[in-house]
Amino acid sequence: MSLDSDHRRILGRRGVLAASALPVLASPLAGASIALAQPGDPLPSWRDGPRKRAMLDFVAAVTTAGSPDFVPASARIATFDNDGTLWVEQPAYTQLIFILDRIRALAPQNPAWQQDALFRAAIAGDLHGAAAQGTDGLLRLAGAAQAGTAPELFQRLAAEWLATARDRRWNRPYTSLIYQPMLELLAFLRANGFATFIVSGGGVEFVRAFSQEAYGIPPHQVIGSSFALKPGEQDGRITLTREPVVDFIDDGPGKPIGIARHIGQRPIAAFGNSDGDWHMLRYTTEGPGRRLGMIVRHDDPDREYAYDRDSHVGRLARAMDEAPQRGWHLVSMRDDWARIFA
Amino acid sequence: MSLDSDHRRILGRRGVLAASALPVLASPLAGASIALAQPGDPLPSWRDGPRKRAMLDFVAAVTTAGSPDFVPASARIATFDNDGTLWVEQPAYTQLIFILDRIRALAPQNPAWQQDALFRAAIAGDLHGAAAQGTDGLLRLAGAAQAGTAPELFQRLAAEWLATARDRRWNRPYTSLIYQPMLELLAFLRANGFATFIVSGGGVEFVRAFSQEAYGIPPHQVIGSSFALKPGEQDGRITLTREPVVDFIDDGPGKPIGIARHIGQRPIAAFGNSDGDWHMLRYTTEGPGRRLGMIVRHDDPDREYAYDRDSHVGRLARAMDEAPQRGWHLVSMRDDWARIFA
């Protein structure tokens, strides 16, 4: 099927639904789509408008028994990118800042690092220098900073770092720089029978270190990039050690693979903010039946950041350009969000 | 720490608990450990005895606020092997029978298979001939029978086969040959805040084809062996195709890796039936705090099967021999189960 017929199919279906959804509403959510900004509004930090209405209409349609779009609870799967979708990713991914802090802490035991320009930049806290060699350089730094530990120990190290580290702009813990409107959306979906998953390009254990507390998402509902785990034995106990060997990159084309491997069901809703989410958004919205794809646009330099196609972090071009034809909703942080942080 | 001190530690802790657990019970489960075989018994198909008591005591201890063994609900993770632990695995793994049926169905389109002794055995339905080349041979058959499909299509093929295929001994669908006592245990654990996972050496998509309906375990809580997934594009849609290349073997030492990768938390309870579960049982019971490890022994030739150290399917030797010193409970199907199937 061509993109053009996809376009007609999606728009056609949405047109039909816009006209027919309200009369057939019969669920406990029946009033939701007209209860904007009123007491009981499940999304109070979302301003009234097409994006808020799209979410409320989608949830009403898939949860209303008898609706042509009804989806049983067991198939209500929603996936969320993390960096830039659930929390701040500028001026650099939080995990990169963690890696640089770890490299600096480990540097005295690793004098050879001083001979390497990449590691010198990392030790100096020079984000641009650390990112200058691209993904390969970042993976070298990540391997040096993060490998050699058991997953359980690594999660504890990450949690300890998150408990004390502060973002420089706001002087607040990184876990306080999560988006209140997205927290409300996660809770709203779960209250309607959805299982919510994080599908992040970041390291799976790093995200698991805070996913339950920050988002209410348990570790087993976090999918991410990973190093290989090497089994061993120490003091009569089985050990697992993270090796500096990439096992899986959960970004771009890796996201549908991670979803199929880990969830085993195609999501019916997906939320991202960059071209790294293009494949996940396509995989989600190309499935049969009613689907929802949304992209968070960072267009609010006063309250957060403004960036898209020219950014080295969270680049958003193709997914934004194709959003209209694919039926994806572009969320404006500036216009759609009454509040940014919790 | 040596196995001997492990032994003392586990036995010592269990001795203390056996003496102290009852007085501190204060949860809704307080009566459970003395309510054997009475109305409201959560495990009616389990006969009274040390195994039933061990399960009831364990659940009471980890769910009782104020108990020294209390575990918050978010850390109540229980993992179950599938073949031989939740359903029948004799005379051959059900998935192998599925593979042979698929090979037979695909044989007319693959005339070259007739030149290969392994495939001739498979086409003839000769289980021993198909198993004669060991794991390598089985993986070749599995690749030929199962690869080249999308995960979603493969799950549908497996579900369709399961809906019509019959076990020869009982002339019943394989999904009716699941163990009623284990179903009760799964439900009992979930009612007490546990998340229940399958950790199977079988193919992840095969188990996902029936896990929700048979066990109440959603696809995303199934961990299994897998083929590589190859991304592609067809008719303007993203595709994923199962390749005949092994991606992960979730058996033996692979089980702790699969658990760490997928769940991200160490289980506090694990249930298996063969030496393929030895690593999972160790990984689970070597963690700190109260733990439960159980092994289902197939010792009931009249109602099911009797096999252990000499069986080519579900071999049980090392895990059985080490069970006493490791504090693992050996469940006798003959003595502990009042009923085998649902």
Interface residues (C-beta under 8 A of the other chain):
Chain A: M1 S2 L3 D6 S74 I77 P151 E152 Q155 A195 F197 V204 E205 R208 Q212 P218 P219 H220 Q221 V222 S226 L229 P231 D235 G236 R237 I238 L240 D247 P253 P256 I257 A260 R261 H262 I263 G264 Q265 R266 H279 R282 Y283 E286
Chain B: M1 S2 L3 D6 S74 I77 P151 E152 Q155 A195 F197 V204 E205 R208 Q212 P218 P219 H220 Q221 V222 S226 L229 P231 D235 G236 R237 I238 L240 D247 P253 P256 I257 A260 R261 H262 I263 G264 Q265 R266 H279 R282 Y283 E286
